[in-house]
Amino acid sequence: MKERVVAIHGEFREFLNQYAIVGMALAFVMGAASKDLMKSLVENIIMPIITPFVPAGGWAESKLILGPFVFKWGPFVAELLNFAILAVLVFLIAKKVLKMEKVGKK
């Protein structure tokens, strides 16, 4: 029985190493933590600069009412803009980090 437990333990360690599960888990945790940081950057630093240039100050709460249907297009556009800004920031940061890694390997 003990040999079976040791064998399963060895297989499990091999699985973790082969598929880099620990590194992936750490990346997931760091990604979740940086999501909040980036969202705060967009909402509190970048959006106050952009908002004055967008017509109708309450655009993020805008909605279209057609009979019984209420389409909240403002919040959707706000999240879309938030995503676009966030994607550009992540791209720029990743590009810089990958460039630094490439230079460091030479």
Biopython code that builds the backbone (N, CA, C, O; Angstrom):
import numpy as np
from Bio.PDB.StructureBuilder import StructureBuilder

atoms = [
    (1, "MET", "N", (0.829, -1.198, 0.000)),
    (1, "MET", "CA", (0.000, 0.000, 0.000)),
    (1, "MET", "C", (0.869, 1.255, 0.000)),
    (1, "MET", "O", (0.574, 2.234, -0.687)),
    (2, "LYS", "N", (1.970, 1.205, 0.804)),
    (2, "LYS", "CA", (2.842, 2.367, 0.895)),
    (2, "LYS", "C", (3.528, 2.643, -0.447)),
    (2, "LYS", "O", (3.710, 3.798, -0.831)),
    (3, "GLU", "N", (3.914, 1.549, -1.174)),
    (3, "GLU", "CA", (4.541, 1.745, -2.479)),
    (3, "GLU", "C", (3.583, 2.440, -3.439)),
    (3, "GLU", "O", (4.005, 3.264, -4.251)),
    (4, "ARG", "N", (2.299, 2.113, -3.349)),
    (4, "ARG", "CA", (1.275, 2.715, -4.225)),
    (4, "ARG", "C", (1.150, 4.209, -3.939)),
    (4, "ARG", "O", (1.044, 5.011, -4.867)),
    (5, "VAL", "N", (1.162, 4.586, -2.663)),
    (5, "VAL", "CA", (1.073, 5.992, -2.284)),
    (5, "VAL", "C", (2.310, 6.745, -2.768)),
    (5, "VAL", "O", (2.201, 7.860, -3.279)),
    (6, "VAL", "N", (3.475, 6.141, -2.609)),
    (6, "VAL", "CA", (4.718, 6.761, -3.064)),
    (6, "VAL", "C", (4.710, 6.903, -4.585)),
    (6, "VAL", "O", (5.169, 7.918, -5.109)),
    (7, "ALA", "N", (4.201, 5.914, -5.292)),
    (7, "ALA", "CA", (4.129, 5.964, -6.752)),
    (7, "ALA", "C", (3.189, 7.084, -7.204)),
    (7, "ALA", "O", (3.517, 7.834, -8.124)),
    (8, "ILE", "N", (2.044, 7.198, -6.572)),
    (8, "ILE", "CA", (1.088, 8.257, -6.922)),
    (8, "ILE", "C", (1.691, 9.621, -6.616)),
    (8, "ILE", "O", (1.531, 10.566, -7.388)),
    (9, "HIS", "N", (2.389, 9.717, -5.478)),
    (9, "HIS", "CA", (3.036, 10.981, -5.117)),
    (9, "HIS", "C", (4.070, 11.370, -6.175)),
    (9, "HIS", "O", (4.155, 12.535, -6.564)),
    (10, "GLY", "N", (4.854, 10.395, -6.640)),
    (10, "GLY", "CA", (5.847, 10.657, -7.675)),
    (10, "GLY", "C", (5.208, 11.068, -8.991)),
    (10, "GLY", "O", (5.686, 11.982, -9.662)),
    (11, "GLU", "N", (4.118, 10.387, -9.359)),
    (11, "GLU", "CA", (3.400, 10.747, -10.582)),
    (11, "GLU", "C", (2.833, 12.164, -10.484)),
    (11, "GLU", "O", (2.859, 12.930, -11.447)),
    (12, "PHE", "N", (2.325, 12.488, -9.304)),
    (12, "PHE", "CA", (1.743, 13.821, -9.105)),
    (12, "PHE", "C", (2.812, 14.906, -9.227)),
    (12, "PHE", "O", (2.589, 15.933, -9.868)),
    (13, "ARG", "N", (3.970, 14.677, -8.610)),
    (13, "ARG", "CA", (5.078, 15.644, -8.717)),
    (13, "ARG", "C", (5.537, 15.789, -10.163)),
    (13, "ARG", "O", (5.828, 16.895, -10.618)),
    (14, "GLU", "N", (5.600, 14.675, -10.882)),
    (14, "GLU", "CA", (5.982, 14.718, -12.294)),
    (14, "GLU", "C", (4.959, 15.520, -13.101)),
    (14, "GLU", "O", (5.325, 16.314, -13.967)),
    (15, "PHE", "N", (3.686, 15.307, -12.812)),
    (15, "PHE", "CA", (2.615, 16.057, -13.474)),
    (15, "PHE", "C", (2.766, 17.559, -13.220)),
    (15, "PHE", "O", (2.669, 18.360, -14.150)),
    (16, "LEU", "N", (3.003, 17.938, -11.963)),
    (16, "LEU", "CA", (3.178, 19.349, -11.620)),
    (16, "LEU", "C", (4.360, 19.960, -12.359)),
    (16, "LEU", "O", (4.277, 21.084, -12.853)),
    (17, "ASN", "N", (5.460, 19.220, -12.432)),
    (17, "ASN", "CA", (6.658, 19.723, -13.121)),
    (17, "ASN", "C", (6.471, 19.770, -14.634)),
    (17, "ASN", "O", (6.857, 20.747, -15.277)),
    (18, "GLN", "N", (5.882, 18.721, -15.205)),
    (18, "GLN", "CA", (5.744, 18.630, -16.652)),
    (18, "GLN", "C", (4.857, 19.750, -17.202)),
    (18, "GLN", "O", (5.171, 20.330, -18.241)),
    (19, "TYR", "N", (3.780, 20.049, -16.531)),
    (19, "TYR", "CA", (2.840, 21.052, -17.029)),
    (19, "TYR", "C", (2.993, 22.412, -16.346)),
    (19, "TYR", "O", (2.155, 23.293, -16.541)),
    (20, "ALA", "N", (4.031, 22.594, -15.561)),
    (20, "ALA", "CA", (4.334, 23.861, -14.895)),
    (20, "ALA", "C", (3.117, 24.405, -14.150)),
    (20, "ALA", "O", (2.800, 25.590, -14.254)),
    (21, "ILE", "N", (2.450, 23.553, -13.413)),
    (21, "ILE", "CA", (1.220, 23.912, -12.709)),
    (21, "ILE", "C", (1.473, 24.965, -11.638)),
    (21, "ILE", "O", (0.672, 25.887, -11.483)),
    (22, "VAL", "N", (2.562, 24.848, -10.903)),
    (22, "VAL", "CA", (2.840, 25.801, -9.831)),
    (22, "VAL", "C", (3.070, 27.199, -10.411)),
    (22, "VAL", "O", (2.547, 28.183, -9.889)),
    (23, "GLY", "N", (3.842, 27.283, -11.476)),
    (23, "GLY", "CA", (4.073, 28.576, -12.125)),
    (23, "GLY", "C", (2.782, 29.162, -12.675)),
    (23, "GLY", "O", (2.541, 30.365, -12.575)),
    (24, "MET", "N", (1.959, 28.301, -13.254)),
    (24, "MET", "CA", (0.682, 28.769, -13.784)),
    (24, "MET", "C", (-0.227, 29.268, -12.656)),
    (24, "MET", "O", (-0.915, 30.275, -12.817)),
    (25, "ALA", "N", (-0.233, 28.583, -11.539)),
    (25, "ALA", "CA", (-1.044, 29.007, -10.402)),
    (25, "ALA", "C", (-0.566, 30.358, -9.861)),
    (25, "ALA", "O", (-1.373, 31.226, -9.529)),
    (26, "LEU", "N", (0.738, 30.520, -9.781)),
    (26, "LEU", "CA", (1.286, 31.803, -9.327)),
    (26, "LEU", "C", (0.935, 32.925, -10.300)),
    (26, "LEU", "O", (0.595, 34.031, -9.882)),
    (27, "ALA", "N", (1.018, 32.637, -11.595)),
    (27, "ALA", "CA", (0.656, 33.640, -12.604)),
    (27, "ALA", "C", (-0.817, 34.007, -12.491)),
    (27, "ALA", "O", (-1.174, 35.174, -12.650)),
    (28, "PHE", "N", (-1.663, 33.043, -12.222)),
    (28, "PHE", "CA", (-3.093, 33.310, -12.058)),
    (28, "PHE", "C", (-3.347, 34.218, -10.859)),
    (28, "PHE", "O", (-4.121, 35.170, -10.950)),
    (29, "VAL", "N", (-2.702, 33.926, -9.750)),
    (29, "VAL", "CA", (-2.870, 34.747, -8.545)),
    (29, "VAL", "C", (-2.363, 36.170, -8.788)),
    (29, "VAL", "O", (-3.023, 37.140, -8.414)),
    (30, "MET", "N", (-1.203, 36.289, -9.407)),
    (30, "MET", "CA", (-0.659, 37.615, -9.706)),
    (30, "MET", "C", (-1.547, 38.362, -10.706)),
    (30, "MET", "O", (-1.734, 39.573, -10.592)),
    (31, "GLY", "N", (-2.085, 37.642, -11.673)),
    (31, "GLY", "CA", (-2.993, 38.261, -12.641)),
    (31, "GLY", "C", (-4.253, 38.787, -11.979)),
    (31, "GLY", "O", (-4.722, 39.878, -12.304)),
    (32, "ALA", "N", (-4.799, 38.021, -11.060)),
    (32, "ALA", "CA", (-6.002, 38.458, -10.351)),
    (32, "ALA", "C", (-5.704, 39.693, -9.500)),
    (32, "ALA", "O", (-6.523, 40.609, -9.429)),
    (33, "ALA", "N", (-4.547, 39.720, -8.862)),
    (33, "ALA", "CA", (-4.191, 40.874, -8.032)),
    (33, "ALA", "C", (-3.913, 42.107, -8.890)),
    (33, "ALA", "O", (-4.299, 43.219, -8.527)),
    (34, "SER", "N", (-3.244, 41.911, -10.023)),
    (34, "SER", "CA", (-2.928, 43.062, -10.869)),
    (34, "SER", "C", (-4.157, 43.588, -11.598)),
    (34, "SER", "O", (-4.175, 44.744, -12.021)),
    (35, "LYS", "N", (-5.185, 42.755, -11.751)),
    (35, "LYS", "CA", (-6.430, 43.196, -12.383)),
    (35, "LYS", "C", (-7.027, 44.357, -11.607)),
    (35, "LYS", "O", (-7.425, 45.362, -12.196)),
    (36, "ASP", "N", (-7.091, 44.226, -10.295)),
    (36, "ASP", "CA", (-7.643, 45.295, -9.461)),
    (36, "ASP", "C", (-6.789, 46.558, -9.548)),
    (36, "ASP", "O", (-7.317, 47.669, -9.598)),
    (37, "LEU", "N", (-5.487, 46.386, -9.567)),
    (37, "LEU", "CA", (-4.585, 47.525, -9.679)),
    (37, "LEU", "C", (-4.775, 48.244, -11.010)),
    (37, "LEU", "O", (-4.867, 49.471, -11.047)),
    (38, "MET", "N", (-4.835, 47.488, -12.095)),
    (38, "MET", "CA", (-5.020, 48.086, -13.417)),
    (38, "MET", "C", (-6.392, 48.749, -13.538)),
    (38, "MET", "O", (-6.509, 49.827, -14.121)),
    (39, "LYS", "N", (-7.419, 48.117, -12.996)),
    (39, "LYS", "CA", (-8.767, 48.703, -13.060)),
    (39, "LYS", "C", (-8.789, 50.030, -12.306)),
    (39, "LYS", "O", (-9.415, 50.989, -12.759)),
    (40, "SER", "N", (-8.119, 50.091, -11.174)),
    (40, "SER", "CA", (-8.039, 51.333, -10.422)),
    (40, "SER", "C", (-7.288, 52.405, -11.216)),
    (40, "SER", "O", (-7.684, 53.571, -11.218)),
    (41, "LEU", "N", (-6.213, 52.012, -11.885)),
    (41, "LEU", "CA", (-5.471, 52.945, -12.720)),
    (41, "LEU", "C", (-6.363, 53.536, -13.812)),
    (41, "LEU", "O", (-6.355, 54.745, -14.046)),
    (42, "VAL", "N", (-7.129, 52.670, -14.476)),
    (42, "VAL", "CA", (-8.013, 53.140, -15.547)),
    (42, "VAL", "C", (-9.111, 54.043, -14.992)),
    (42, "VAL", "O", (-9.343, 55.131, -15.520)),
    (43, "GLU", "N", (-9.791, 53.600, -13.928)),
    (43, "GLU", "CA", (-10.927, 54.347, -13.395)),
    (43, "GLU", "C", (-10.526, 55.653, -12.714)),
    (43, "GLU", "O", (-11.233, 56.653, -12.838)),
    (44, "ASN", "N", (-9.417, 55.660, -12.008)),
    (44, "ASN", "CA", (-9.075, 56.809, -11.175)),
    (44, "ASN", "C", (-8.029, 57.754, -11.772)),
    (44, "ASN", "O", (-7.919, 58.902, -11.341)),
    (45, "ILE", "N", (-7.273, 57.290, -12.746)),
    (45, "ILE", "CA", (-6.231, 58.132, -13.339)),
    (45, "ILE", "C", (-6.545, 58.469, -14.801)),
    (45, "ILE", "O", (-6.518, 59.637, -15.189)),
    (46, "ILE", "N", (-6.840, 57.453, -15.603)),
    (46, "ILE", "CA", (-7.017, 57.669, -17.037)),
    (46, "ILE", "C", (-8.412, 58.203, -17.375)),
    (46, "ILE", "O", (-8.532, 59.154, -18.148)),
    (47, "MET", "N", (-9.463, 57.608, -16.810)),
    (47, "MET", "CA", (-10.825, 58.031, -17.158)),
    (47, "MET", "C", (-11.118, 59.487, -16.788)),
    (47, "MET", "O", (-11.818, 60.149, -17.554)),
    (48, "PRO", "N", (-10.633, 60.030, -15.672)),
    (48, "PRO", "CA", (-10.872, 61.451, -15.404)),
    (48, "PRO", "C", (-10.275, 62.370, -16.471)),
    (48, "PRO", "O", (-10.752, 63.490, -16.660)),
    (49, "ILE", "N", (-9.250, 61.913, -17.160)),
    (49, "ILE", "CA", (-8.670, 62.696, -18.247)),
    (49, "ILE", "C", (-9.540, 62.588, -19.501)),
    (49, "ILE", "O", (-9.708, 63.572, -20.223)),
    (50, "ILE", "N", (-10.092, 61.406, -19.765)),
    (50, "ILE", "CA", (-10.881, 61.162, -20.975)),
    (50, "ILE", "C", (-12.308, 61.692, -20.859)),
    (50, "ILE", "O", (-12.848, 62.207, -21.838)),
    (51, "THR", "N", (-12.930, 61.577, -19.687)),
    (51, "THR", "CA", (-14.344, 61.913, -19.501)),
    (51, "THR", "C", (-14.719, 63.322, -19.964)),
    (51, "THR", "O", (-15.773, 63.464, -20.583)),
    (52, "PRO", "N", (-13.928, 64.380, -19.708)),
    (52, "PRO", "CA", (-14.336, 65.711, -20.172)),
    (52, "PRO", "C", (-14.455, 65.833, -21.692)),
    (52, "PRO", "O", (-15.154, 66.718, -22.184)),
    (53, "PHE", "N", (-13.785, 64.963, -22.435)),
    (53, "PHE", "CA", (-13.833, 65.024, -23.886)),
    (53, "PHE", "C", (-15.006, 64.248, -24.482)),
    (53, "PHE", "O", (-15.259, 64.328, -25.684)),
    (54, "VAL", "N", (-15.723, 63.496, -23.642)),
    (54, "VAL", "CA", (-16.862, 62.713, -24.104)),
    (54, "VAL", "C", (-18.128, 63.531, -23.875)),
    (54, "VAL", "O", (-18.362, 64.008, -22.765)),
    (55, "PRO", "N", (-18.959, 63.701, -24.929)),
    (55, "PRO", "CA", (-20.175, 64.499, -24.751)),
    (55, "PRO", "C", (-21.142, 63.838, -23.772)),
    (55, "PRO", "O", (-21.144, 62.618, -23.607)),
    (56, "ALA", "N", (-21.951, 64.653, -23.138)),
    (56, "ALA", "CA", (-22.959, 64.205, -22.166)),
    (56, "ALA", "C", (-22.290, 63.498, -21.001)),
    (56, "ALA", "O", (-22.035, 62.295, -21.065)),
    (57, "GLY", "N", (-22.009, 64.225, -19.956)),
    (57, "GLY", "CA", (-21.255, 63.739, -18.804)),
    (57, "GLY", "C", (-21.702, 62.416, -18.232)),
    (57, "GLY", "O", (-20.860, 61.658, -17.750)),
    (58, "GLY", "N", (-22.998, 62.093, -18.259)),
    (58, "GLY", "CA", (-23.474, 60.841, -17.679)),
    (58, "GLY", "C", (-23.580, 59.723, -18.686)),
    (58, "GLY", "O", (-24.457, 58.867, -18.570)),
    (59, "TRP", "N", (-22.710, 59.713, -19.666)),
    (59, "TRP", "CA", (-22.785, 58.725, -20.737)),
    (59, "TRP", "C", (-22.656, 57.295, -20.229)),
    (59, "TRP", "O", (-23.201, 56.373, -20.837)),
    (60, "ALA", "N", (-21.945, 57.098, -19.129)),
    (60, "ALA", "CA", (-21.735, 55.735, -18.611)),
    (60, "ALA", "C", (-23.000, 55.140, -18.017)),
    (60, "ALA", "O", (-23.059, 53.933, -17.782)),
    (61, "GLU", "N", (-24.018, 55.964, -17.770)),
    (61, "GLU", "CA", (-25.288, 55.456, -17.242)),
    (61, "GLU", "C", (-26.399, 55.507, -18.287)),
    (61, "GLU", "O", (-27.558, 55.247, -17.962)),
    (62, "SER", "N", (-26.070, 55.834, -19.529)),
    (62, "SER", "CA", (-27.079, 55.994, -20.585)),
    (62, "SER", "C", (-27.782, 54.683, -20.887)),
    (62, "SER", "O", (-27.201, 53.603, -20.781)),
    (63, "LYS", "N", (-29.057, 54.807, -21.268)),
    (63, "LYS", "CA", (-29.827, 53.624, -21.642)),
    (63, "LYS", "C", (-30.831, 53.992, -22.721)),
    (63, "LYS", "O", (-31.201, 55.155, -22.880)),
    (64, "LEU", "N", (-31.261, 52.985, -23.453)),
    (64, "LEU", "CA", (-32.246, 53.134, -24.515)),
    (64, "LEU", "C", (-33.456, 52.308, -24.111)),
    (64, "LEU", "O", (-33.341, 51.110, -23.854)),
    (65, "ILE", "N", (-34.621, 52.954, -24.056)),
    (65, "ILE", "CA", (-35.842, 52.266, -23.646)),
    (65, "ILE", "C", (-36.735, 52.097, -24.869)),
    (65, "ILE", "O", (-37.164, 53.075, -25.481)),
    (66, "LEU", "N", (-37.006, 50.851, -25.213)),
    (66, "LEU", "CA", (-37.901, 50.512, -26.316)),
    (66, "LEU", "C", (-39.015, 49.626, -25.774)),
    (66, "LEU", "O", (-38.868, 48.409, -25.665)),
    (67, "GLY", "N", (-40.134, 50.265, -25.437)),
    (67, "GLY", "CA", (-41.249, 49.507, -24.857)),
    (67, "GLY", "C", (-40.835, 48.895, -23.529)),
    (67, "GLY", "O", (-40.364, 49.597, -22.634)),
    (68, "PRO", "N", (-41.011, 47.580, -23.400)),
    (68, "PRO", "CA", (-40.650, 46.924, -22.130)),
    (68, "PRO", "C", (-39.157, 46.614, -22.015)),
    (68, "PRO", "O", (-38.708, 46.129, -20.977)),
    (69, "PHE", "N", (-38.389, 46.887, -23.064)),
    (69, "PHE", "CA", (-36.965, 46.551, -23.067)),
    (69, "PHE", "C", (-36.121, 47.768, -22.707)),
    (69, "PHE", "O", (-36.334, 48.864, -23.225)),
    (70, "VAL", "N", (-35.162, 47.556, -21.813)),
    (70, "VAL", "CA", (-34.234, 48.610, -21.416)),
    (70, "VAL", "C", (-32.827, 48.133, -21.774)),
    (70, "VAL", "O", (-32.316, 47.160, -21.219)),
    (71, "PHE", "N", (-32.220, 48.851, -22.717)),
    (71, "PHE", "CA", (-30.863, 48.521, -23.143)),
    (71, "PHE", "C", (-29.907, 49.510, -22.499)),
    (71, "PHE", "O", (-29.918, 50.697, -22.824)),
    (72, "LYS", "N", (-29.077, 49.016, -21.581)),
    (72, "LYS", "CA", (-28.114, 49.873, -20.875)),
    (72, "LYS", "C", (-26.814, 49.892, -21.663)),
    (72, "LYS", "O", (-25.860, 49.190, -21.326)),
    (73, "TRP", "N", (-26.786, 50.691, -22.702)),
    (73, "TRP", "CA", (-25.625, 50.734, -23.571)),
    (73, "TRP", "C", (-24.477, 51.519, -22.946)),
    (73, "TRP", "O", (-23.315, 51.258, -23.259)),
    (74, "GLY", "N", (-24.779, 52.475, -22.066)),
    (74, "GLY", "CA", (-23.734, 53.268, -21.419)),
    (74, "GLY", "C", (-22.778, 52.436, -20.590)),
    (74, "GLY", "O", (-21.565, 52.540, -20.771)),
    (75, "PRO", "N", (-23.295, 51.600, -19.671)),
    (75, "PRO", "CA", (-22.375, 50.759, -18.891)),
    (75, "PRO", "C", (-21.562, 49.800, -19.757)),
    (75, "PRO", "O", (-20.401, 49.512, -19.466)),
    (76, "PHE", "N", (-22.200, 49.305, -20.838)),
    (76, "PHE", "CA", (-21.463, 48.409, -21.729)),
    (76, "PHE", "C", (-20.310, 49.139, -22.415)),
    (76, "PHE", "O", (-19.190, 48.631, -22.470)),
    (77, "VAL", "N", (-20.588, 50.324, -22.933)),
    (77, "VAL", "CA", (-19.542, 51.107, -23.596)),
    (77, "VAL", "C", (-18.450, 51.485, -22.601)),
    (77, "VAL", "O", (-17.270, 51.489, -22.950)),
    (78, "ALA", "N", (-18.836, 51.804, -21.356)),
    (78, "ALA", "CA", (-17.853, 52.144, -20.325)),
    (78, "ALA", "C", (-16.932, 50.948, -20.043)),
    (78, "ALA", "O", (-15.718, 51.111, -19.927)),
    (79, "GLU", "N", (-17.510, 49.760, -19.936)),
    (79, "GLU", "CA", (-16.694, 48.563, -19.696)),
    (79, "GLU", "C", (-15.834, 48.230, -20.907)),
    (79, "GLU", "O", (-14.698, 47.779, -20.767)),
    (80, "LEU", "N", (-16.384, 48.455, -22.099)),
    (80, "LEU", "CA", (-15.619, 48.224, -23.321)),
    (80, "LEU", "C", (-14.419, 49.160, -23.396)),
    (80, "LEU", "O", (-13.316, 48.744, -23.751)),
    (81, "LEU", "N", (-14.641, 50.414, -23.062)),
    (81, "LEU", "CA", (-13.550, 51.382, -23.038)),
    (81, "LEU", "C", (-12.534, 51.024, -21.959)),
    (81, "LEU", "O", (-11.326, 51.124, -22.173)),
    (82, "ASN", "N", (-13.028, 50.612, -20.812)),
    (82, "ASN", "CA", (-12.151, 50.175, -19.722)),
    (82, "ASN", "C", (-11.289, 48.997, -20.180)),
    (82, "ASN", "O", (-10.087, 48.964, -19.919)),
    (83, "PHE", "N", (-11.909, 48.033, -20.862)),
    (83, "PHE", "CA", (-11.177, 46.867, -21.362)),
    (83, "PHE", "C", (-10.133, 47.275, -22.387)),
    (83, "PHE", "O", (-8.999, 46.799, -22.342)),
    (84, "ALA", "N", (-10.507, 48.154, -23.309)),
    (84, "ALA", "CA", (-9.572, 48.574, -24.356)),
    (84, "ALA", "C", (-8.353, 49.267, -23.760)),
    (84, "ALA", "O", (-7.220, 48.987, -24.151)),
    (85, "ILE", "N", (-8.588, 50.165, -22.818)),
    (85, "ILE", "CA", (-7.471, 50.863, -22.172)),
    (85, "ILE", "C", (-6.608, 49.869, -21.399)),
    (85, "ILE", "O", (-5.379, 49.927, -21.458)),
    (86, "LEU", "N", (-7.250, 48.968, -20.683)),
    (86, "LEU", "CA", (-6.533, 47.954, -19.917)),
    (86, "LEU", "C", (-5.703, 47.061, -20.839)),
    (86, "LEU", "O", (-4.557, 46.743, -20.522)),
    (87, "ALA", "N", (-6.270, 46.656, -21.973)),
    (87, "ALA", "CA", (-5.553, 45.798, -22.921)),
    (87, "ALA", "C", (-4.313, 46.510, -23.466)),
    (87, "ALA", "O", (-3.252, 45.899, -23.596)),
    (88, "VAL", "N", (-4.445, 47.797, -23.783)),
    (88, "VAL", "CA", (-3.300, 48.552, -24.288)),
    (88, "VAL", "C", (-2.224, 48.669, -23.210)),
    (88, "VAL", "O", (-1.038, 48.514, -23.501)),
    (89, "LEU", "N", (-2.628, 48.940, -21.972)),
    (89, "LEU", "CA", (-1.651, 49.041, -20.887)),
    (89, "LEU", "C", (-0.926, 47.719, -20.657)),
    (89, "LEU", "O", (0.294, 47.698, -20.494)),
    (90, "VAL", "N", (-1.669, 46.623, -20.644)),
    (90, "VAL", "CA", (-1.050, 45.307, -20.454)),
    (90, "VAL", "C", (-0.092, 45.010, -21.602)),
    (90, "VAL", "O", (1.002, 44.491, -21.383)),
    (91, "PHE", "N", (-0.504, 45.341, -22.835)),
    (91, "PHE", "CA", (0.372, 45.135, -23.995)),
    (91, "PHE", "C", (1.675, 45.909, -23.847)),
    (91, "PHE", "O", (2.756, 45.363, -24.071)),
    (92, "LEU", "N", (1.574, 47.182, -23.470)),
    (92, "LEU", "CA", (2.776, 48.005, -23.344)),
    (92, "LEU", "C", (3.698, 47.497, -22.238)),
    (92, "LEU", "O", (4.916, 47.462, -22.408)),
    (93, "ILE", "N", (3.117, 47.107, -21.110)),
    (93, "ILE", "CA", (3.917, 46.585, -20.004)),
    (93, "ILE", "C", (4.574, 45.261, -20.398)),
    (93, "ILE", "O", (5.762, 45.055, -20.149)),
    (94, "ALA", "N", (3.797, 44.363, -21.014)),
    (94, "ALA", "CA", (4.345, 43.066, -21.428)),
    (94, "ALA", "C", (5.444, 43.252, -22.464)),
    (94, "ALA", "O", (6.465, 42.566, -22.420)),
    (95, "LYS", "N", (5.240, 44.167, -23.384)),
    (95, "LYS", "CA", (6.252, 44.430, -24.415)),
    (95, "LYS", "C", (7.558, 44.900, -23.768)),
    (95, "LYS", "O", (8.642, 44.467, -24.157)),
    (96, "LYS", "N", (7.443, 45.782, -22.788)),
    (96, "LYS", "CA", (8.624, 46.298, -22.087)),
    (96, "LYS", "C", (9.321, 45.177, -21.311)),
    (96, "LYS", "O", (10.544, 45.052, -21.364)),
    (97, "VAL", "N", (8.543, 44.364, -20.590)),
    (97, "VAL", "CA", (9.121, 43.277, -19.792)),
    (97, "VAL", "C", (9.784, 42.248, -20.696)),
    (97, "VAL", "O", (10.894, 41.800, -20.408)),
    (98, "LEU", "N", (9.123, 41.866, -21.786)),
    (98, "LEU", "CA", (9.702, 40.880, -22.695)),
    (98, "LEU", "C", (10.958, 41.412, -23.357)),
    (98, "LEU", "O", (11.896, 40.652, -23.599)),
    (99, "LYS", "N", (10.995, 42.709, -23.657)),
    (99, "LYS", "CA", (12.189, 43.313, -24.242)),
    (99, "LYS", "C", (13.341, 43.253, -23.234)),
    (99, "LYS", "O", (14.478, 42.957, -23.601)),
    (100, "MET", "N", (13.039, 43.535, -21.962)),
    (100, "MET", "CA", (14.071, 43.475, -20.925)),
    (100, "MET", "C", (14.583, 42.056, -20.759)),
    (100, "MET", "O", (15.781, 41.854, -20.565)),
    (101, "GLU", "N", (13.680, 41.048, -20.833)),
    (101, "GLU", "CA", (14.107, 39.652, -20.727)),
    (101, "GLU", "C", (15.005, 39.268, -21.891)),
    (101, "GLU", "O", (16.011, 38.583, -21.706)),
    (102, "LYS", "N", (14.643, 39.710, -23.094)),
    (102, "LYS", "CA", (15.415, 39.385, -24.286)),
    (102, "LYS", "C", (16.815, 39.988, -24.204)),
    (102, "LYS", "O", (17.792, 39.328, -24.557)),
    (103, "VAL", "N", (16.922, 41.228, -23.745)),
    (103, "VAL", "CA", (18.216, 41.888, -23.592)),
    (103, "VAL", "C", (19.040, 41.176, -22.514)),
    (103, "VAL", "O", (20.252, 41.020, -22.661)),
    (104, "GLY", "N", (18.384, 40.745, -21.434)),
    (104, "GLY", "CA", (19.082, 40.070, -20.334)),
    (104, "GLY", "C", (19.644, 38.712, -20.718)),
    (104, "GLY", "O", (20.625, 38.264, -20.123)),
    (105, "LYS", "N", (19.045, 38.043, -21.704)),
    (105, "LYS", "CA", (19.498, 36.714, -22.116)),
    (105, "LYS", "C", (20.704, 36.767, -23.038)),
    (105, "LYS", "O", (21.395, 35.759, -23.187)),
    (106, "LYS", "N", (20.979, 37.897, -23.658)),
    (106, "LYS", "CA", (22.103, 37.989, -24.614)),
    (106, "LYS", "C", (23.423, 38.009, -23.932)),
    (106, "LYS", "O", (24.459, 38.084, -24.594)),
]
sb = StructureBuilder()
sb.init_structure("model")
sb.init_model(0)
sb.init_chain("A")
sb.init_seg("    ")
for serial, (resi, resn, name, xyz) in enumerate(atoms, 1):
    if name == "N":
        sb.init_residue(resn, " ", resi, " ")
    sb.init_atom(name, np.array(xyz, "f"), 0.0, 1.0, " ", f" {name:<3s}", serial, name[0])
structure = sb.get_structure()
